[in-house]
Amino acid sequence: MQKSNTSLQPQTQQPADPGTPAPRQKKQTAIELKSKQLPKWAPWGVAAAAIIAAIALSFIFTGGFNVPLAALLAGVINLAVIFAWSFAVEGQRKATDRVATTLVTSAFAIACIPLISLLWTALERGGPVLLEHPSVLNRTMQGMKGVLDQEYVAGEASLAGGFYHAIAGTILITLASCVISIPIGVLTAIYLVEYGGRNPLARGITFLVDVMTGIPSIVAGLFAFSLFGTIAAIVNPGAVGSAKTGIAAAVALSVLMIPVVVRNTEEILRLVPMDLREATYALGVPKWKTIVRIVLPTAISGILSGITIAIARVIGETAPIMVTAGFAKNLNWDLLSGWMSTLPTYIYDSQMRPVSPGVAAAASSERAWAAALVLIIIVMLLNLIARLIAKALAPKAGR
């Protein structure tokens, strides 16, 4: 009996008939799939049309332009139109996705409105002062009199006074608080992540850090003032007001900075993969060297970002500086003695206690807006410097 070898022979595929419509059908299906999408300009076009329609409706309903009503109507119209259009063309899933995307984008735009408004107002009010009177950057308020502001408002003289002493005080106090806070905060976070585990001390530190994160800034100022007041009473009992110094303000800001640095650094260190640590331990590398050479360089970018956030948190504080450093009209480079002024306290003092009340108070207001713009520029420069340092210290990618 002869066995059939048909199963061992390769089967040859019959050539397709030239008249078969398969390729054409595939091409047609691809065209149909591609056609079931909204145009790329659809979200922006619908948003623009919704804004125009909302403005028109606000005029119809209120007889004028009502910003809150127009914003609410624009959001509702935008969501309704984009959902209906996408549902008709793309289906329910894509329509729901577009609605979610629209909501997220709208939330981001709403969050940017106060920031943009603040920057625009500071540039509009403080920019011309810095351009027309740049001397405010290198002058103090020592010897300032109300008659000088009155002459400036009357157009008889240029703007007198300045806030050079406030710029110097801001930089000195912020640097001193960073020197105190950054080592304590980073080392505390290293202990909590690398050594503490779940022991009672680590849990207690975590609890205290959480509590310190929410304390009011004025409480930190009162704490520092009481601490240095007690020290001053012991060292020099006859001194009056010696507790108000730059170093006291730095300690007050440190109380606010430390929990922010600890919490941010702790979260960043926990993101470092455990495999990196275990690989170094397997090679016999000590734990401290693993932390210094592997963990910290890997997390340096996030750590610096957290430190920058902490600095931005305290550089604009007013209440603790008022309590601990007071107000000063002259330049003081000594953190250990004498009152000091910072840009936030200078702005507050200029607005609340102008040199010449009345019409001439506009001069103090102009100096305050110029100081506010300088403070914003300093914060932006700190962010830029932190990003450059993080980029320079970040671990290089392997080849």
Buried (B, 14 or more C-beta within 10 A) or exposed (E): EEEEEEEEEEEEEEEEEEEEEEEEEEEEEEEEEEEEEBEEEBBEBBBEBBBEBBBEBBEEEEEEEBEEBBBEBBBEBBBEBBBEBBBEBBEEEBBEEBBEEBEEEBEEEEEEEEEEEEEEEBBEBBEEBBEEBEBBBEBBBEEBEBEBBBBBBEEEEEBBBBBBBBBBBBBBBBEBBBEBBBEBBBEBBBBBBBEBEEEEEBEEBBEEBEEBEEEEBBBBBBBBBBBBBEEBEEEEEEEEEBBBBBBBBBBBBBBBBBBBBBBBBBBBBEEBEEEEBEEBEEEEBEEEEBBEEBBBBBBBBBBBBBBBBBBBBBBBBBBBBBBBBBBBBEBBEEBEEBBBBBBBBBBBBBBEEBBBEEEBBBBBBBBBBBBBBBBBEBBEEBBEEBBEBBEEEBEEEEE
